[in-house]
Amino acid sequence: MSEHQQTLIEFMRQQADKLAVQTLQHIGLTFISLFIAVLIGLPLGILIARKKQLSGSVLGVAGILQTIPSIALLGFMIPILGIGPKPAIVALLLYALLPIIRNTYTGITGVDASVKEAATAMGMNNWQILFKVELPLAMPVILAGIRTATVINVGVATLASYIAAGGLGEFIFGGISLNNTNMILAGAIPAALLAVIFDFLLSRVQKLNFKKIKAGTYAMPVLLVVLSSLYFIPNAYGGKLTAGFTPEFMGRQDGNLGLESKYGLKIHTIVISDAVMYKAAYEKQLDVISGYSTDGRLKAYGLVVLDDDKGIFPPYYAAPIIREDALRKFPELEKTLNLLSGKINDSVMTDLNYRTDYLHQSPERVAKDFLTQHNLWKPARGQSNAGIVRVGSKIFGEQYILANMYSMLIKGYTNYDVSTKTGLGGTKICFDALTNDQIDFYPEYTGTGLLAILQASPETINKVTQNKDSTYNYVQQEFKNRYQIKWLKPIGFNNAYALMMREQQAKSLNIKTISNLKRYLNSK
Amino acid sequence: MIKVDKVSKQFNKVKAVDAISFEVQEQENLILLGTSGCGKTTTLKMINRLIEPTSGNIFINGKNVTSQQPENLRREIGYVLQNNGLFPHYTVAENIAIVPQLLKWDKKKTEKRTAELMEKLHLGADYLNAYPNELSGGQQQRIGLARALVSDPPVLLMDEPFGALDNVTRANIHKEFKALDELTRKTIIMVTHDVQEAFELGNRICLMDKGKIVQSGTPADLLFNPANEFVESFLKDQRLHLEFKAIKITDLWDLLPDKQKQSNGNSLSADIDLWTALENFRYAKSETLTISKSENEIKTIDFEQLMSAFNRYKNKQGA
């Protein structure tokens, strides 16, 4: 409580090294992809300006690529290109293609027909017309396209951290998961500045008069190559085993920080999103990952949890947390939500997660099957005059299943109507939505409450993480005092952080605990 | 010099040009006249292969144009467009130097030739470093002409060259055009929809309609021996003006009284057209004009004598 609140400047100063590396990586990623996109997009634009019958299909395909959600596109890349910079660059370049192709096409077809006719009539051949007439006259429009592509790329490059390509996204997404505003801003402000600066510089290039553009055209590729090479400066890949940790895990005491301080574990680490982490481990892109012990993909991808023999991962018992005023507003709610309490243990939860994550059953179906099996399911009463309960969930399968179960229970046992706001990206977003009266409750984990929301001091953490009840009691008390938010009864399972490896590799290297892993890494 | 032989051009199902044939003599100025859509521009563009004919042949100096590399063919043919087609990102000097560059002239030669043309076209040397958008429409058109003339090609194709200019500017540029020595030694094919312009600048006119040549001949032929009603109605609106332009004093020579007074000043050449003679009455502020056909043949006439000769000439044509 009495801890000094760190300012943004302090944070940035303290993390200056990381910030510099991430910024360089960010610029590098942006411009490598931009450079390749220009190399591909410019000739394509010229081609479709010449052969107009191709323009529809080429622009169509580029347009479709543009509409694929960036995170999905990154996901598609992993089976083909693995993780790291390669898939990130390809994804970024696909996004940059459309504005470049379209503006090249528009620029060239927009050149005054009489100027082109004059050029032809004077005896210029096609190449001379292209380089002396069409490209110089289309240059301002083409540059506008490159400018758009640059700004898009600076933005999308933040997502590259999801697949271990680095960049300022590491801070942004780490900060969102850790409820650390300074960390978010330390990533977001430089990213925004980069976009503004590049946009401004390119707007200046665009406004140069026709003469100077000639020099500018030669300078552009050189500049692009220089900026692209920035990515490789901080790169230091290598090591025996490669670990992939989520941005959240990287910054947590019960995560990488604890691994380093308590176990002295030093492993070559890259930052990656949990959406793709399991698959990357399965595909041998990664050897060690930070997962959740009830994750269904554990079972799906043949991974084993390493024993936490020094106890750095506190218990993460799940329970719905609800604002006290919502409890007053919906008096029947607490009783209804507690119906689920004690019903789901670790292995049940892992199985339910397996069904959604791997068998791709809908969370709704999984929830209904479970409730029916346990004689909890009742058809919806269909009366909706007693108010609407807003259910939130974070953006992973387990939370979707729980949110579905809760909404079915509420509909079956009370007269309240339900609206679900699922897929809130991260603890901070979910918790802010709760405190700001955007949702009424969502399932939270005791460990997350302790570390990410309360940000308890190391002494407190040591004291209350001895067993699951002391953790629960502590967060329950603190949430009540600080936020007027009530922790209902735990659901039963413990979704703790865990280190995982492929079962086969763990066996062959004889690694069962985190201490084993450390010993293996230290042996030469 | 130029021979167009049964040339047709079909765009999809539309016959834009329908088996037309004509010849242009060396140093002749042939006008392709007609309303928009009559096929005159298409015809012109087939000569330098901006458009390839569907059938028929075009010969320049006996050589079939299709037997030559189009780029090489075009470098030998000057081309002037209605919207001048100057490169907006090139200065005046660079615009004029485009063809010399393609022909790999050395810099000195290009500069000298450019300076020469700028002077002939009454453009100051300080315009050389200006960009086209800094010039007036008339100046732009002159630069367009200079660009077409710079390599002194024997043939000049002009597509509505003065179409975008206002009347005053156009009248001035017509005068310069006729006075320019560079142009008198060229074979010129010019497209226009402007009857007056055709009569003013053309030695011969091909009047076109719906892809065919309706009549071809001198301005006077068209006026006084129209092939059909179309020709007649096409010229009807400005008939009197055209007649004044089409008839030269030499045409009227025998009809003029054989009187000779002492001339009060210089005599005019009988090569001028009637319009110019009439203008001279207005500006000279004298009752009579002295006109000489050759050294021995000099006539002094007044306005009424001229008019009566004109009327008698017309009656003779009509008969």
Interface residues (C-beta under 8 A of the other chain):
Chain A: D112 S114 V115 E117 A118 A119 T120 A121 M122 G123 M124 N125 Q128 K132 V133 P136 L137 F210
Chain B: N48 L50 P70 E71 N72 L73 R74 R75 I77 Y79 L81 Q82 N83 N84 G85 L86 F87 P88 H89 I98 V99 L102 Y131 G144 R147 L157
